[in-house]
Amino acid sequence: MGFLTDHKKTIMAGFILLAIILGAAVGTGGNMPGLYDFSRYFHVLAGIVWIGLLYYFNFVQVPSLGGVTPETKADIFKDGSIVRRALFWFRMGAHATLLFGLILYYGLIKNELDHAGGIDIMIGATFAIIMWFNVTFIIWPNQKKVIGVVEADADTKAAAGKKALMASRINTLLSIPMLFLMFASTHFPIFAPLAE
């Protein structure tokens, strides 16, 4: 069980287990998922990473750092820290979610989906794109100043922190209806389908 002592080996073992399950399913006459199915899977997986870290930042990290001294923050934000790792996976989750979402949208346009889609998925996707924009163009550029990737004085760091926090809070707000609408679009559509 040595693979459980290293997170990378654990992740690889998870994908190997998935491959074994898929092989067994195909071996018993089941269907092998196609490119579209894998795109949906990776869209959801990346979304879990992204939104999970969004909630970690908003519900755990930010409230916990409220009374921390600037010296302690400097240590928490240094290279290789948990904060920098979390921010890296936060950005990668956002980018991968968008990438696989665009592949799914392309499938929607090409009518490879079971349905033509509805207003619910379009609203959810719009919220997700706004959230991705916030991560890429507001949160990360400002967080680079806060954590010291980009040099900034104390006042600039404080202002950047507020901008990043507001964009993060907007993303938290949008994530609640976005997640509902994304799941609703496939499992319990709440709007009528768009015209075919």
N, C-alpha and C positions, 0 to 999 in steps of 0.2 A: 504493500500500500504506500510505497514511497512517493507515488505520483500525487498523493494528497498533501504532501509537505511543501509543494511548489505550486503557486497559483497558475502558472503557465501550463504545467503538466496536467493539472486538474482540468483546465479548460480543454486541452487537447484530448484528454480521456473522455470528456463529455461529448466531444464531436465524434470520437471513435465509437462510443456507445451508440450515438445516433446513427452512424453508418451501419453498425451491426443490426440495429432495429430495422432500418430501411432495407438492408439486404435480406433479412428474414422475411419482411413483408413482401418483397418482390418474389422471393423464393417460394412463397405460399400462394402465388398468383395475384398478389396485390399490385398496385400501380406505383411506379417510381415518380416522385414529385418532379415537375418540370421546372424550367427556369423561372417562370412566373411564381410558382409555389415557393421556391427558395428565396426569391426576392421578397415575397410577403413575410416569410419567416425571419429573414435578416432585417427587414424593416421593423418588425415588432421587437426583435432582440435588441437592435440598436436603440429603438425608442425607449425600451426599459432602462437601458444604461443611461440615456440622456435624462429622462424624466426622474429616474431614481436619484441621480446626482443633483438635479435641480431641487428636488425635495430635501435631499441631504443638506445642501447649502442653506436653503431657506428655513428649514425646521430644526437643524442641528448646529451646523457650523456658525452661521451668523449670530444666532442668539447666544451661543457659547463664547464667542469672542468679544461680546459687548464690553466687558470690563477689563479686558486684557491690556497690559501696558504696551506701548510701542516697541519696547525692547523684546518683549515676549513674542509679539506679532512678527518681528523681523526674524526671529528664530523659527517660528511656525511656517513662515513663507519662504524659507531658504530653498536652494536647489535640492531636489530629491525629497522634498517634504510631502506629507500627505495632501496638503493643500494644492501643491503644483501637480501631483499625480491626479487628484480629483478633477482639477481644471482641464488637464490634458484629456482624460476620458470623457469629460463633459462635452468638450468641443468635438472629439472624434465621434461620440454618440450622436451629436446634432448633425454632423456632416453625413454620417452613414445613414441616418434616418432619412434625411433629405434625398440622398442619392437613391436609396432603394424605393423611397416614395415616388420619385420621378420615374423610375422603371415601372412601378405599378401604374402610375398615371398614363404612361405610354401604352401599357397593356389595356387600360380602360379605353383609350382612344382607338386602339386597334381592335376593339371588341373581343378581347381575349378573356374578359370577365363574364361571370354568370349573368350579370345585369349591366345596364348602361350607367349605373351610378346615380346618385341623387344629390340633392342640395346638401344633405347632411355631410357627405364626404367632401364636398367642395368647401363648405364653411370650415370643417375641421382642418382640411389641407391649408386653407388660407391662414388660419390661426397658427398652424405649425410653421409655415413659411415666415410669418412675422416673428415667431419665436426664434427660428434659426437666424434670421436677420439680426435680432437683438444679441444673440450669442456671438455672432461673427463680427458685427460692426459696433456694438456698444459694450457688451459685458467684457469680452476678452481684451479689447484695446485698453479699457479702463482698469481691468484687473492686472494687466501687465505693469501698470504704474503702482498699484497697491502692493503687489507682491515683490516689486523690485526688479522685474525683468527689464523695465525701462526706468531710468533714473528720474526721480521727481522729488520735489521738496514736500514737506509735511502738509502744507495747504493744498497742493496739487493732488497728493495722495488722498486726502480727505474728500476733495471734490470728486475725484475719480471713483472713489468707493461709493459715494452717494449715487452717482450715475449708474454704476454697475448694479447696485442694489435695487434701484428703481426699475431698471430693465429686467432684472431677475424676478422682481415681484410681479411685473406685468406678465412675464412668462408663466409664473405660478398661477396667476389669475386665468390666463388663456388656456393653460393645460387642462383645467377641470372640464370646461365644455368641449375642448378639442378631443380629449380621450373618449368622452361619451359619444361624440359624433362619429369618431373613427370606428368605434365598435358598433354603434348603431347602424352604420352604413352597411355592414355585412350581416349582422345578427338580428337586428330588429329595426329596419328602416323607419324613421319617424316622418320623413318627407316623401312625397311621391317621387318616383324615378324621373330623371330628366328625359326629355323626348329622345327617342332612338334615331 
